[in-house]
């Protein structure tokens, strides 16, 4: 019979570090309070935050989709060919082949191969963006022809020494950092701990490669438990030769190699090779990737010492793109006011010789014309508006945006940046500007990550600006998650917040894990959200609600959603409506209800409908969760409503809507006894009459009614 579960507070289960009264508070932005004044996080506040995230998804995914699947802000403005893939799990054969075909062995390659063959575990250390990921995959492929699997960058050393490895498999932990050890970066581990890792891998007959830019520690290196090989970037000349493989003339290849600086990243050389293969001249290919001409133009503009208004205009457009004329000018005025405080302008002229030729009273500045000067960086452009004339501002080239931020950071001291900081604190309180600001801060992080992390991400995630700052921090990490080279950094930050932050910071991390970061690391995201649910830190119910947003994100990105269904089913199974697990059961059912009623971030369709259409094999576990949720008196109405809408939505998202509706209906009916099926039949019949569905929509719900009436099982 249905669970008669009373409302109850979260369980006092394992406490993962009790917080102080100050820490277990939150600025939710719903009442007028000074910055940083905390209030308790409750279900209503959490729902408001998640709703705001979902509303801003329109702006977020609009920009993502405009760049063919990635924001591109850290990649010179270039679009990628497809959305970023999950950063964990089995590597497909095509990706492995691409790595093998383009791999250039450095001087330490043979040493690494020999060490991996002897010990089966190897650590590669070296600077970022020098090809360690490709190296790990290539080394593993030489060591084994079995499946290759990417592990989480934040997997603990203890987990590396205790997890299950499959014989013949190769495993890689790229950009590894053991967050569980406290501070980000952690300690590198003892020799005993690395011995445990080596023993586990050897016993299984597997291979493991770990790449890191951090310390190697006493357990690594010559004569230690696990060998550590220093990795260096391949020379641009040798990498070009391997990538082009005779597709361009040797003279062209040599000319391009001579133009590439030795410190050019491996991804940069890859993009140059792609342009050479497409027929670009060496000068054009190198210049396009390294932005040499654009860089010179931006530097020249700054060298001419533009006035404070021009500097402010560039800063506004770089940090808050996509606004129209009046909005831009309003934001500009606010930044100029901050600049007047932090960098006061010189005094007025005191003599006739110093006075301007035309008095201020008689001159009406043609600011908009001057702003779009032919020699400048900015242009006005007509904004499509259904026939209504409107204008916005943008950089003349997309690359100017990141280059302008680089020059602003290089040329101006903290006076400017303190003004920018104070200005942005006000800007992000306008909800529709949070995503644009996040793109600007993501770009700035490529120039000075320390500035973005210390001045924005840390204080904002801790509640300094209430919900507005937390939501903007979420979008900054979401943007970083879209970039292959920075996703692991976003994961480390969010993991540190959820494990060691105060309450607002943990909630910020939960929201991060429910979005694009979760799409890159589905298992990490589900595990970290679950980590919060049983705790007594005031985040149990909010984290349960965030599980629904994670599911919607994973369905939208077509990866890992089944992991959420499996986890919730496994956690629910041993609980009971009464007794010591009753409180935990209530929280799990809250999470399940959030999952089943979640919406696609773009189409607004039920995420469960898309999931069922893509994965009809998951109908049984999905239906089991629906049955369990309907059994609960507190969730029954919402569960039935979401089930009916999912069945109806199959008409729009499935190639076989009747089949999928029947599969799901049978899966829902299977765990129910005869009396329960009769009760659901009555509820569903009433809902059908109440909503007035007709035609094909009513037909989808009728499939459920037919199954409930005719289901052969009886308990």
Buried (B, 14 or more C-beta within 10 A) or exposed (E): EBBEBEEEEBBEBEEBEEBEEEBBBBBBBBEEEEEBEBBEBBEEBBBBBBEBBBEBBEBBBEBBEEBEBBBBBBBBBBBBEEBBBBBBBEBEEEBBEEBEEBBBBBEBBEBBBEBBEEBBBBBBBBEEBBBBBBBBBBBBBBBBEBBBBBBBBBBBBBBBBEBEBEEEBBBBBBBBBBBBBEEBBBBBBBBEBBBBBBBBBBEBBBBBBBBBBBBBBBBBBEEBBBBBBBBEBBBBBBBBBBBBEEEBEEEBBEBBBEBBEEEBBBBBBBBBBBBBBEEBEBEBBBBBBBBEBBBEBBBEBBEEEBEBBBBBBBBBBBBBBBBBBEBBBEBBEBBBEBBEEBBEEEEEEEEEEEEEEEEEEEEEEEEEEEBBEEEBBBBBEEBEEEEEEEBBBBBBBBBBBBBBBBBBBEEBEEEBBBBBBBBBBBBBBBBEBBBBBBBBBBBBBBBBBEBBBEBBBBBBBBBBBBBBBBBBBBBBBBBBBBBBBBBBBBBBBBBBBBBBBBBBBBBBBBBBBBBBBBBBBBBBBBBBBBBBBBBBBBBBBBBBBBBBBBBBBBBBBBBBBBBBBEBBBEBBEEBEBEEEBBBBBBBBBBBBBBBBBBBBBBBEBBBBBBBBBBBBEBBBBBBBBBBBBBBBEBBBEBBBBBBBBBBBBBBEBBEEBBBBBBBBBBBBBBBBEEEBBEBBBEBBBEBBEEBEBEEEBBBBBBBBBEBBEEBEEEE
